[in-house]
Amino acid sequence: MKFELVGELAAVSSLELVVVFLDGELSRTLPEPVREVGEAFRQRVEADQAKEPLLVVAADGGGPAYLIHAKKLAEDENPGEGLRKLAVAVVERIRKYGYRRLAVLLDGSEGGRAAPLLVEGLMLAGYAYSEYANKEEDLRGKLEVFLVGAEGLSSEELSRTVTISEAVNRARDLNNAPANQVYPESFVAYAEELVAGTGLKVTVLTERELEEGGYVGLIAVGQGSRRPPRLIHLSYGEGGELALVGKGVTFDTGGISLKPGRGMWNMRSDMSGAGAVLHAAYLAARLGDAPPFHAVICLAENMPDGAATRPGDIVRYKNGVTVEIQNTDAEGRLVLADGIIYAQEQGAKVVLDSSTLTGAAHRALGERYSAVITRHDELWERLAGIAEETGELVWRLPMPKEYEEHLRSTVADTSNISSVGLAGATIGALFLNKFVGEGTRFIHNDIAPCAFLSKPRGVFTVEGCTGHGVRNYLRLIQSFAG
């Protein structure tokens, strides 16, 4: 999509659609019949007599059609959500009628504030994964959008919004890609190309280096695959208090604890945490307003084979904790434990992990919220506040110490699964917490509920991977500046 700021609607020719966002008086530049219909419709909206605040006025005499949004920004409980819904409505009509050249008329003083949210909404809603099928739904590269009346919005701010939205869509492309295209080694190649020139320093640990370094979780999960595991360390600046750790299981069969065949194809999305961390780190470095930070990406393919880890195998992590792997399908926590240890070895004192860790979180929260589990109220409040602004919503779950007994093993310090099959999301966080050292603050974000949608929701107008977490983590990184 191409976006351009213009001062007046009359400066743009050959338009097919004009989106009129009403936050003040109707623009005098609109045709008289459109103004009359718009004013009448606004009165109906204000009187609560319309089903939705959207009205399409058909083209007259070969001119553009008009899509009128008649609800003021200040009247919306969550302005960002309202504007994203408007973007979805615009995209639905673009797909239906084939519009390619449109203007968004932002009347009133709120235009500059509304424009970035609309741009973000249009770019996210206009996405469809089209690498292997010629999907007409994918609007990327097909639209010219002129923003009229975006008072106070600079071209730099517009460019920033476009860059962020493009990165979210790139994360979606990465996570939607099949496992024969994206595996640990190819993920590394993609990451190196993505971050080149951003100032991020890239360190990659190979299978041999992981073995020599004692990173037993990645080895245990990856040893059944012909695609060897990798660990990527992205560092920005010197030092860095914050580290993001991403789960990158590029395909998850469950290993010897084999998953059912139905729906297994979707396990390509089990690297969504890694995709979110990678693209957030890329954005933070590219936009150039971030403090020093670390991003650690744990990559493995979980496959069954004669060399695969068996249920009951025991591994000893670098911090001395021994783990009985009772279920090889609880593999994400095994690779993340290595990432958490590695991040602390680099000096990180605040660690967030992003992972599609549990079906329990999905069952508890549906597809609207990702789960956050932490014992640090300040970290929860910081992330929750960010999420309200981005629309990547989060919900806090408890982390009671007494539940640790459900991880008991008779032959090791801990098992990797619960002995009772309850509170699965919390159990996952409690397991990871065993690898957090004294003085380190830890926050766990289980994005399984939101990483992949089985049907469209909100700005995600097609099923598939959402890129959930990219915008949250970017802002979290930036929040540690100063």
N, C-alpha and C positions, 0 to 999 in steps of 0.2 A: 504494500500500500504506500502511496505517496501522499504526504500531507503538506499543505501550504497555507500560510497565514495571509489573509487579504483583508483590506480595510472595508470594502463595500461589495455587496452582492452584485452590483452592476458591472464590477470589474471582471466577472467570470462569465464566459460564454459557453454555449452548447451544453448546459447542465441537463441532466436527466432526472435528478431528484434534489429537492431542497428540504433539509431537515430544519424545522423551526423550533428552537428551544425557547420557550416563553418564560422569562423571569422579570419582565417589565412590560412596557407597552409594545404592541405589535409594530414591527418595523414598517415605516412608511414606504419603503422600497418594494414591499410586496404588492402584487396586483390587488385592486380593490375587492374583487369577489373573494379572494383568499383571506383578506383581512376581515371581511364581514363574517365569513364562515368561521374563522378562527376565534373571533370575539364571542360569537354565539356559543361555540363549543366550550370556550373557557368558562362562560357563565354556567353551563351545564356541569362542568367539572367542579367548580366551586360550590355548586348546589348539591354535589354528590349524586348527580343524576346520570353519570356516565360509568360504564363498566371499567374503563381504563382511560388514562389521560392522553391517549393517542388517537389521532384522526388523520386519515389520508384524504387529501383533496386531489382529485384526478387532474391530469394535465389538460390544458385548454388551448386549442389552436396550435398544437405542436410544441407547447412549452413544457417545462418540467413539472413533475408531480410534486406535491408538498406533503410532508409528514409532520404534523403539528403535535408537539408535546406541551400540554397546557397545565402543568403542575409546577409551581415555583420551587426552586431548590431549597429554600428555607423551610418549606412546608413538609419536606421529606425527613422522616426520622433518621434515616441513614442516606445522606445525599449521594455518597459514592455508589451505594447499591442501586439507588434509583437511576443514576446516570448509566450504570452498567446495563440495567434492564432496558433503557432506551437504546443503547448500542445494539443489544440483542434484537430488538424490534426492527432496527434499521437493517441489520444483517439479514434477517428473515425476509424482508421485502427485496433486498438486493438479490438474494438467491432466487427468489420467486420470479422477479421481473427482469433480471439481468442488467440492472443499473451498473454503470462503470464510472460515471463522472458525476459527483455530487458535491453539494455545499452544505455546511452546517451553520445555520444562522443563530448566533448566540446573543440574543437580546439581553440587555440589562447589565448591571455592574458585576454579576457573578460569572460572566462569560469566560474570563481568564482562569477562574478556578474550575469551571466545569469542563473546559476543553481537554485538559490532560486525561481526565477520567473517561471522557467519551472516546478519545483516541485509544486509550488502553482497552476499553471495552470493544471497540470496533476491531482492533487487531487480534484480541483473544477470541472473540466470537467468530471472526472470519477465518479462523484456522480449521484445517482438516488435514489429516495425514494423507499425503498423496504420492509418496515415493514409488509405490508399486501399482497404483491405480489412478487413472486420470479423473480425479474427483472434481466435479464442477463446484462442489461446496468450498474448496480451498480458494479463498479470495486473495491470498498473498500475491502481490505483484500485479494485481488486476484492477485496482481502484485508484482513482484520483479524488482526493478529498480536500476541499477548500474550507478553511475555518474562518468565518466572518464574524467580527465583533468580539474576538477573544482578548478583551482589554487586559493589559498587564502581562500577557503571556509572551515571553521572548522566544525567538527561534531556537536559542540554546536549550530552553526548558522543553520545548516541543521535541527537539532532537533527543533529549534525555529520555523522555517518555517513550519514544519510538524504540530507542536502544534497549530499554528495559523489557518492553513488550516483545521485541524480536528475540531476546534471550529466553524468555519464558517459552516462546514457540519453538525455539531450537531445542530446549530441554524436552519438550513434548515429542519432537521428532526423534530425538535420541532414545527416549524411553519407549516410544511406540515401535521402534525398529525391531525386526526379528533377530533371534539369537544367532542365526547364521551370519548376520551382518555385524552385530555388536557383541563382543566377548572381551575378556580382560585386555588382551593385547590391542585390539582395535579401539577399545575405549581409551586406552592410553594415547594412541596416535591421534584420536579426535581431540582429546583434552590438550595435548601439546600444540596442536594447530590452532585451537580456539584461543588459548591464552597467550600465544606468541605476541610480543610487543606490548603487553599490558603492564610489565613490571613484576609479574608473578614469577618466582623462582620455582622450577619444577624438579622434583626428585622422585625417581621411580625405583621401587624395590622389586627385583625379579624373584622368581621362585627360589633360586639358590640363595639370594640375599635374605629372603624371608626365613628360610630354613636356618641359615647361619645366625640370623638375628633372634631366633627363638619365637617367631610370630606363629604360634602353633595353630591358632584358630583358622587363619587363611589357608594354611597347608591342609588341615583336616578337612575343610569343606571342599577345597579345590582338587584334592589328590585323585578323585574318581573321574576327572575330566581330562581330555587331551588338550584342553585350553588351560594353561597354567595360571595360577592366581598372580595378582599384582597389587601393590600398594602405591598410591600416588600421594605425594606431599606437596601441596602448593603453599608457599610462604610469601607474604607481602610485607616488606619492610623488615626491620630488625626487632627481635623480641616478639611481642604479640601475646596479649593476655588471653584472647579468645581463640578457640579452635572449633571448627565445625567438622564433624565426622559423618561420612555418608556411607550407607550400606549399598554396595554395588554387586548384588548377586545377579549376573547377567542372564542367567536362566536357572530356574529352581525346579527340578523334578522331585525334590524331597530326598534325593539320594537313596540309600538302601531302605529308608522309611518312605517308600514311594507314595507320591500323591495319587489320588484318583485321576483317571484320564480326562474326565469331563472338566473343561475349563483350564487344563494345564497350559494350553497355548498362551494364556494371559500372563504366565509367569515370566515373560520377557520384561514385564513392568516391575519386577522385583529389584531393579536397580534405580528406582525413582528417587530414592534418597540421595544416591550418589549424583544423579543428574541435577537435582536441585542444589546440592552443595557446590558442584562444579560451576554451574552457571551463576550462582550468587557470588562466588569468589571472582569469577571473570568480570562480572559487572562492577563489583566493588573496586577492583583494580583499574578497570577501564575508565570508570567515571572519575576516579582520582581523588575522592574525598573520604577515603577510608583510613583508619588507623592500622598499624601492623596487626596481622592476623594469620592464622593457619587454617588450611583445609586439608583434611585427610580422607582419602577415598579408598575403600576396601573392596577389591574386585575379585570375584571367584565365580565359577560355574559349578553348580551342585548336581553332580551326575552319579548314577549307580554304575559300578564296574568292579572288576576284581580287585582293584587297588583302592576302592572307596572306603571311607571310614565306616565301621560297623557300629550299630547300637551296642553300647556297653564299653566302647573304647574310652580310654582315659588320656587326657592331655594335661600338661603342666604349663601354665602361662608364665610370662616373664616376671610377674609380680608374685609368683609362688603359688597362686591358687590352682588347685587341681580340679578338673571338671570331668565328670562322667557324662559322656554324650549318649543319653538314653534314647534320644530321637534325632536322627540326622536331618529331619525336616524343620528343626528349630535351629537352623544354620546361621541366620542373620546375626543373632547375638554372639555367635562364636567369632565371626569376622570383625564385628564391631568392637569386641573386647580388645582385639589387637590394635584397632585404630585408636581407642581411648588410651591405651597404654602408650602408644607411639606419640600421641598428641601431648601427653604429659611429659614425655621424654624431651620434647622440643620446648618445654617451659610453659605450656598453657596452664592457666589457672581457672579458666571457665571453659567447659566442654559441653557442646550441644551435639547430640547425635540425631540424624534424620534417617528414618528407616520405615520401610513397609514391613513392620515386625510381626504383627499379630492379626489374625482374623478376629480375635476377641475385641480389639479396638473398633474394627469395622462393625461387628454385630452390636456393640454398645452405642455407637455414635452415628451409624448410617453413613451417608456420603457428604454430609454438610460440614463436619468438624473433624480436624485431626486431634489426636490425644496428646496431651502434654503431662508429663509426670516429673515432678521435682520436689525437693525438700527446701528449696530456696524461693521464698515468696517474691523477692525482688526480681529474680529472673522470670518467674511466671508473669508478674505484672508488666514487665517490660515487653515480653513477647505478646501477651494478650492485647496490650495497647496497640502495638504494631499491627496485629492481625485485624483489629477493628477497622483500621484505615485501609489496609490492602484488600480486605474481603476474603483473605485466606484464613478462615476462622479456626480457632483452637478451643479445646475444652479440657479443663484440668481434671485428672483422675488421682486418686489417693496413692500413697506409697507407705503403707504401714509396715513397720519393722517386723511385727509378729508374723507377717505372711512369708518371711524368709524361711520358715520351717518347711514350707511346701517345696522348697528346692533341695531338701535333704537327700543325700546319697549315703549309702552304707559303706562305699568303697572309695569315695573322693570327698573333697571339701564341699562340693556342690554338684547337683545335677543341672542339666541345661533345660529341663522342663519341670512343670508342676506335678506333684504327686497326686493332686486332687482334681486337676482339670478346671479349676475356678480362677477368676480374676487374672486371666491370661495376660492382659496388657500390663497390669501392675507387676506380675511375676517377671515379665521380660525386663522391665526397668530395674527391678531388684537384682536380677542377675547381672546386668551391666554395671550396677552400682558397686559390685564386688571388685571392679577393676579401676575404681576412682580412688585416688590417693588422698591422704589427709591434706586439707587445705585447698582442695580443688572443688569448685562448685559445678554441679552436673545437672543438665536438663535434657530430658528424653522427649523427642517428638516422634510419635508413631503416626506416620502419614498414610498408613494402610487404608483408612476410610476414604481419603480424598485423592489418592494418587492416580487411581483409574476409575472412570465412571462407566457403568454398564449402559447408561442412557444419558442424553443431554441434560445438563443442569446449569442454569445461570448463563454466564458468559462462555461456558464450555458447551457449545451448540452441537457438538458431535461426540459420540462415545469415544473412550480411549483415555490416554494419559493427559493429565492436566498441568503438569509443571508446578504442582502445589509446593510451596515452600520457597521458591526462588525469590519472590518479592519480600517475604517475611525475613529471610536470612540476610538479604542485602541490607535491609533497614536495621537488622540486629547488629550486623558488622559496623555499620555507620554510627550506631548508637554508642559504641565504645570509644568514639573519637573524643579527645579532650577529657 
